[in-house]
Amino acid sequence: MRKTKTKSAASILKITLVALLIVPTILAIPTSEPAVASPIINVSSGALTAPPPPEPSITSLATTQERGHIYQAVGALIPGGGLSAIVNTKTATYVEVKTLSVDYRLERWTGTAWVTFKNNSNNATKTNLLNATSDWTVMPGYYYRVTSIHTAHDGSTTDTSKHVSGTVLF
């Protein structure tokens, strides 16, 4: 009787070990496709490329004058109807400075990188506010954004701030 109990215990142990080894394998079998970003273009959106990866928006809003002259440096991309892309930039300082300038560019997403599509610059003297606007015609089916570099010079020091807008599909 003792041999039967030993054989039974050994059989139960083997079955338990096999079951323990098989269960994780069964649980690891995916029941659907893995959740990854798809490079497939969403035809219903009208986009000719996959969307660009998300990037944090950089907004320069200093809280104290000790951080420099510039307290606001922004660039925005606004659809103007049809294929019109309106670019608005604003540079503001705490006090009047000798020179304010902004260099900005409209960038297009190629599917792998941002490339400059159009660019412009503007400057003003003896002021604390500079607004610059451009209205450009874009190509449909692409994502666009604005990158702007804002500079304030008081005669002895220069402060610079960079801003990248969100993306817009035209």
Disulfide bonds with the S-S distance in Angstrom:
none
